[in-house]
Amino acid sequence: MQGTLRAEWARIYGDDGGTGISLAPYGTATDTITDLTPTLPSEFVYAGWLDQSGIQLEISKDISKFRGLQGGRVVKTRITEVGQMFNFICLEDSKFVAELAFNSEVTVAGTGPDAIATQNITTGLSRMSQRAMVVDALEGEIIDRYVSPLVEIAYQGTLQIANLSEIRAFSFTAEVIEPMTRISNSPGMVAA
């Protein structure tokens, strides 16, 4: 027997109207984010344009199998570790993204066309950047929001410094450390 198929419950996220990632310093209150209001606490900074590959939430589980003597069959399993990690690629070479990528402060001297930014990019590479994180995925009026008070973010990958047909991009992984909450108005989620 087949159940009811509901194509309207399938989602393709990525609307320009707010899909993206916002980050704040670790310790920023996230317990006040309980709905889908577009305005986040002022400490949150929007990461800007993301690569078309989107935002991936990878959930991994290590499962131990316990086998019986008789026949070597599995008689019990146990999940020994669960991981949640977001992967995303920022396209904007902004002060915010640079500080996130190299985990060190950008200092700006001067103003306007004479301004110069300086950053020590070696000192912070061996440390994770701890942040509070909000991920918003939009498809029209449908919003899927993920809120975590603590993720540890690392820049990984190759930073292109060449005249290629590809855009310069900053690849990040964000390991969810403290419990994450999902908030959604997706019709399939709220259906009785």
Buried (B, 14 or more C-beta within 10 A) or exposed (E): EEEEEEEEEEBEBBBEEBBBBBBBEBEBEBEEBEEBEEEBBEBBBBBBBBBEEEBEBEEEEEEEEEEEEEEEEEEEEEEEEEEBBBBBBBBBBBBBBBBBBBBBEBEEEEEEEEEEEEBEBEEBEEEBBBBBBBBBBBBEEBBBBBBBBBBBBBBEEEEEEEEEEEEEBBBBBBBBBEEBBEBBEBEEEEEE
